[in-house]
Amino acid sequence: MKSVIVYVEGASDRAAMTELLRPLIAHKAQQGIDIQFFEAPRGDKKASIIRKVPQRAAILLANDPSAIVVALPDLYPLNKEVPHTTPQHLFDAIQSEYLKALSQRGLANDERYLTRFKTFCFKYELEALLLAAEEALAVRLGVSKLDVSWTLPVEDQNKDHPPKHIVQALFRKYGGQYSETADAPLILGLSDYQQIVTACPQCFKPFIDFLEQLS
């Protein structure tokens, strides 16, 4: 079975993505493709994905010639660890770290490794997907419908007032407190990932397209 190892920043991201993509994961498993999400190694999680995951990917891919490793950090906060204000800046920085890791192992010019490490990101963070999951978010908050007060498309909800802040404010408004480890998996587990793809075409859709096209 082909392994696809996806590194996200934290435990809540890992659980949330596993719940949201459960149907896709099951479908791909039937095709012999095992998709698993993992929390980034210890330390500051964004720095870990940028610096440590490329090193780990080089080792994993050298040991398993059929595996694929994916780095999936948040874009926010900008310019953390490396200069980046766009997804492409972040992708370039992570790929540069991966090339360094390959060079250290004498593998820099080997196409077998160059094509099996992929980079995507959440724009600006995973909570954008919660805002895209309006119906499920309303169910969790115990209301029939939410008044949309955030930017649409949700991936344009900007860095100065990121999606997590809006989700936290919604929970406070309805008498609760947002727990990312409990609420993000619950909300996304109630959601249709294809609807979220439609609502998040900039950064989330390319990641899902990649997973769906695996063979």
Residue pairs with C-beta under 8 A, 6 or more apart in sequence:
1 29
1 32
1 33
1 34
2 32
2 33
2 34
2 66
2 67
2 68
2 214
3 34
3 36
3 64
3 66
3 67
3 68
4 28
4 33
4 34
4 35
4 36
4 67
4 68
4 70
4 211
4 214
5 36
5 38
5 60
5 67
5 68
5 69
5 70
6 17
6 35
6 36
6 37
6 38
6 69
6 70
6 72
7 37
7 38
7 39
7 40
7 49
7 53
7 56
7 69
7 70
7 71
7 72
8 14
8 17
8 37
8 38
8 39
8 40
8 49
8 72
8 73
8 126
9 39
9 40
9 45
9 46
9 48
9 49
9 73
9 74
10 39
10 40
10 45
10 180
11 39
11 181
12 126
12 180
12 181
12 184
12 185
13 37
13 39
13 72
13 122
13 126
13 184
14 37
14 38
14 39
15 181
15 184
15 185
16 126
16 129
16 184
16 185
16 187
16 188
17 37
17 72
17 126
17 188
18 25
18 37
18 185
19 185
19 186
19 188
19 189
20 129
20 188
20 189
20 191
20 193
20 196
21 35
21 193
21 208
21 211
22 189
23 193
24 35
24 193
24 208
24 211
24 212
25 35
28 34
28 35
28 211
28 214
29 35
31 214
31 215
33 214
33 215
35 211
39 45
40 46
40 48
40 49
40 52
40 53
40 73
41 48
41 52
41 53
41 56
42 48
43 52
44 81
45 73
46 73
46 74
46 77
46 80
46 81
47 80
47 81
49 71
49 72
49 73
49 94
50 73
50 81
50 82
50 90
50 93
50 94
50 97
51 81
51 97
53 69
53 71
53 94
54 71
54 94
54 95
54 97
54 98
54 100
54 101
54 117
55 97
55 101
56 69
57 69
57 71
57 98
57 101
57 117
58 98
58 101
58 102
58 104
58 105
58 107
58 113
58 117
60 67
60 69
61 67
61 68
61 69
61 113
61 116
61 117
62 105
62 107
62 113
65 112
67 116
68 116
68 117
68 118
68 214
69 116
69 117
69 118
70 117
70 118
70 119
70 120
70 207
70 210
71 94
71 117
71 118
71 119
71 120
72 119
72 120
72 121
72 122
72 207
73 90
73 94
73 121
73 122
74 121
74 122
74 124
74 125
74 126
75 84
75 86
75 87
75 90
75 121
75 122
75 123
75 124
75 125
75 203
76 124
76 125
76 159
76 162
77 159
78 84
78 85
78 159
79 85
81 93
82 89
82 90
82 93
83 89
83 93
84 90
84 93
87 121
87 123
87 202
87 203
90 119
90 121
91 119
91 120
91 121
94 119
95 117
95 119
98 117
99 108
102 108
102 110
102 113
102 114
107 113
118 210
120 203
120 206
120 207
120 210
121 203
122 128
122 129
122 203
122 204
123 155
123 200
123 202
123 203
123 204
124 155
124 157
124 158
124 159
124 162
124 163
125 162
125 163
125 164
126 163
126 184
127 162
127 163
127 164
127 166
127 167
127 180
127 184
128 154
128 155
128 157
128 163
128 200
128 204
129 154
129 188
129 191
129 196
129 200
129 204
130 137
130 163
130 167
130 183
130 184
130 187
130 188
131 137
131 150
131 154
131 157
131 163
131 166
131 167
132 154
132 195
132 196
132 199
132 200
133 187
133 188
133 190
133 191
133 195
133 196
134 146
134 148
135 190
135 191
136 187
136 188
136 190
136 191
137 146
137 167
137 170
137 187
138 144
138 145
138 146
139 190
140 183
140 186
140 187
140 190
141 170
141 171
141 174
141 176
142 174
143 174
146 170
149 166
150 157
150 163
150 166
151 157
151 158
153 199
153 200
153 201
153 202
154 163
154 199
154 200
155 200
155 201
155 202
155 203
155 204
156 202
157 163
157 166
164 178
164 180
167 178
168 178
170 178
171 177
171 178
171 183
188 196
193 208
196 204
197 204
197 205
197 208
198 205
